[in-house]
């Protein structure tokens, strides 16, 4: 617009601006064709499109031509219709309005207006990633935490620039403003951002993931929903919203959609589900095993939809190749149809459960590093447990899924679950409040390696009207079943088991790894166990490595494998049956479990050993 037009119509513009109005922050008087492209829903990261910059240029050219040919009245109308974002009513600050409608908007002016007028914050998180806390929406009704490198942030800056200037804003000004914002973000103090859940003292905050950026705050006093008043969470692009919770639901209705066989399994899964909402509790890896048709994937999807809904609800081999990125971007990752892990993969899962960090090079061309830290509740499903490493198994919660006897159309199941989700999520929050209230009054058990989870589960058992020991029994049975399944799946352990039960505690077998390998081969040949013979390591060095891995597994069966001091020739090993541990193990079994016990023939072997001793 020519300068003399603004000069001539200055009094008219001020007069129009001084008229009484009730419009406040970000309220538009009209929606013009020129501004319709930038007045879409800015609260969605994915719907902003890849062509924001080109759309802004086309729009600016069209506006420049239109203003050149318009009449005097149209020019005045365009000035009065520009959307104004201000903390006071327009009538109270006409000079501020004119300042924001200046002819030229530089990057410095844009950054200043964004910080002082719109309340935008620039900061970096604990991993040195730059973010902006910026008002979003047609009426700037809420704030969102957006990465400065995202298209969503670029589009929002462009929208604010269009509101602050009647003239077209060049792409260069937008780029320079974003570059300046990145510098300001690094210079500001860091803020810790979480993915979906975070804990602060006695309160748990859960990001609902809705377009208005609401969150649920849970404590021993209750739970409430409120908009986020400061940057607390970052949202990966795949995340979906949690249901808006409804109170007074029944948490046990969950098992209408996640069917389980026993009350013990229901108690364990319910404990895991609530611990997944509490980032203070290291949750075990929920491992759903079973044959084809046992609805492992469906169960996994239901549990994830109540903790961390996602556009990519189940993950596969591609995500397994970048586990540290997967754990960073998924609060409750779910891995589908997993057959096996490498050693490094199993170690990464253990670190994700405990809550450790990972360090990686940022680029191959320099030595800059990127840090990732996370603690995750993880879901895995497959036919068998994907790893037999002791550290991994100690962090697993194994649930065996039976094959379904009848099947329903998936559309009907999804619709029923979608209708029940708000009430189920509210019921879980109600129960979480009770558990937080009960937790200080519940004594920890001290028996299990996942001690925090066991303590949490005992408190949950009391909160739903059961005894804390019922959780202990259920957890102990799950670990025993886990050990049995691992032993059955490893032919070598069958041979080792048959060998160990011939030796008592007071007379253990002792020898080198090579001697033990020869004994195991001879026993497998004697029992005509060709599969067990093939599964034995090819040399003594590999046997020593395998013994270190399986020692924890077979200890649950009363079989004690210990490494002895090295002699002049080789390192020694000892193998025997712990009579007391075996008796305690069998005393905790039911009659049916004793019949199925893999050591039910041990008395015969011990009688043979006694005959040999005599």
C-alpha positions, 0 to 999 in steps of 0.5 A: 500500500502506498505510504500516502494512503496510510497518512491520509487515512490515519484519522479514519483508522484510529477512529475505527479502532477506537470504537467500543468492541469486546474482541480480545486476544486473537479474535478475528472480525472477518475471514477474508479469502486472503487469510483463509489459507492461514486460518486453518486448524493450527493445532494439528502438526500433521494437517499443516501440509508441506506447501505452507511456504509456497502457499504463503508466497502465492497468497502474498502476491495475490494480496499485493496485486489486489491492494494495488488496484483496490480503491481508497475504501477497500484499502481502509477496510483491509487495514481494519480487518487485519487480525490483531493479537493483543493482551488488551482490548483493541479500543484501549491501544490504537497505537499498538495496533498501528505498530503491528500493521507497519509497512515492513516487518523484519525478523527482529521485530517479528521475534520481539512481537512473538515474545512480548505480545504473543507470549512465545517461549523459546527453550531447549530440552534435556537433550539440547533439542530446540522447542517453541511454546507458542499459541496455536488455534484460530483464537490462540486459545491454547499453547503447544510445544513444537520443535523449532525445526518442524513444519508446524512451527514454521507455519505458526510463525508465518500465521503470526507474521501475517497477523502482525503486518498488512504487507506480505512477509517474505520467506527470508524474514520467516527463515531468519526469525526461526534461525534467531529463535534457535539461538535464543532457545539454546541460550535459555535454561533447559526444560525437561520434556516427557513423552506422554507421562511424567512424575513430579514429587507425589503427582503424576501428569499424563498428556491426553494428546488432544488438540487442546493440549490438556493433561490429567494430574493424578495424586493420592488425593484424586485426579483432574483434567486441566490445560497445560500452563507450561511446556511439560511434554513433547508429542511425536508425530505418530501419537494419538489422543487418549480418551477423555476419562469418565469416572466411576468405571470398573477396571475389571471390565478391561478383561472383557476385551483382554481375556485372561485365564486366571485371577493371578494373570488378571492381577499381574496385567492390571498391575503392569497397566497401572505401572505403565501410567506411572513413570516412577515405577520400572515396569517389566516387559509384558511378554504375551506368548502363545500359538497362532490364533491366541489373539496376542496382537489384539490384546497388545493393541488394547493395552497400548490404546489405554496407555499410549495410543499411536498411529503405529500401534505395533512395531516390527523389524524396521523399528528394532534396527533403531531401538534407541530412537523407537524408545525415545519416540514411543512411551509404551512401545509394542513389538509384534510377532518377535521371534528372537533378539540379539545379545545387544538387542536384549541388553537395550531392552533391559536398559529401557526398563531400568531407565538408562541413556544412550549416546550416539554420533549426531552425524558421520561427518563430525564428532557431535553427540546426541543423548537419549534417556528413557524408561519405558513400559514395553509390550512384546508378543510372539510364540515364545520368549524372544531371549533366554538371557538371564538379565532379560528374563528377570525383567519379563512378565510372561503371560501365556495366551490360550488359543481362542475358541470363538472369533468375532468380527474385528469391526464389532470388537473395535467399536465396542472397545472404542465405546468403553475406552473413556469409562475404562480409562477413568476406572484405571485413573480411579484405581491408580489414585487408590494405589498411590494412597495405599503404597506407603502403607504396604510393606515391600516383599524383597523376593523379586528382582523387579522390587518396585513393580512387586511393591506396586503390585502388592499395593494394588492387590490391597486396593482392590480388596485382596491380600498382598500375598496374592500378588506374590503368589501370582508373580512367583507362578509367572516366573516359575512358568517362565523358567519351565517354558525356557527349559522346555524350549532349550534341549540342552537344558533337558540334558543338563537337568537329567545330569544334575539330579544325580548329584546332591548338595553334599556330593556335587559334581566337579570338573572342567568345562570340557569334562562336563561337555563330555558327560553331557554328550555321553548322557544325551547319547545314552538317552537317545536324545539326538536333539539335545545332543545337537543343541550342546555347544561344540567346544568347552569355551562356548559351554562355559558361556552357556552355563553362565547364561542358564545358571539363573534359569535352572536355579529356579528348578533347584539346580545349582551351577557354580563357577569354581576357582581356576586350577593349573589346567582349566577353570572348574565348575560344580553342578548339584541339586539343592535339596532344600530349594527343590523341596521348597519349590515343590511345596509351593506347587499344586498337585497337578503342577507336581505331576507335570514337574520336570523333576518328578523322576529325581528320586529314581536318579538319586537312588541310583546315585546312592547305589553308586556311592555304596 
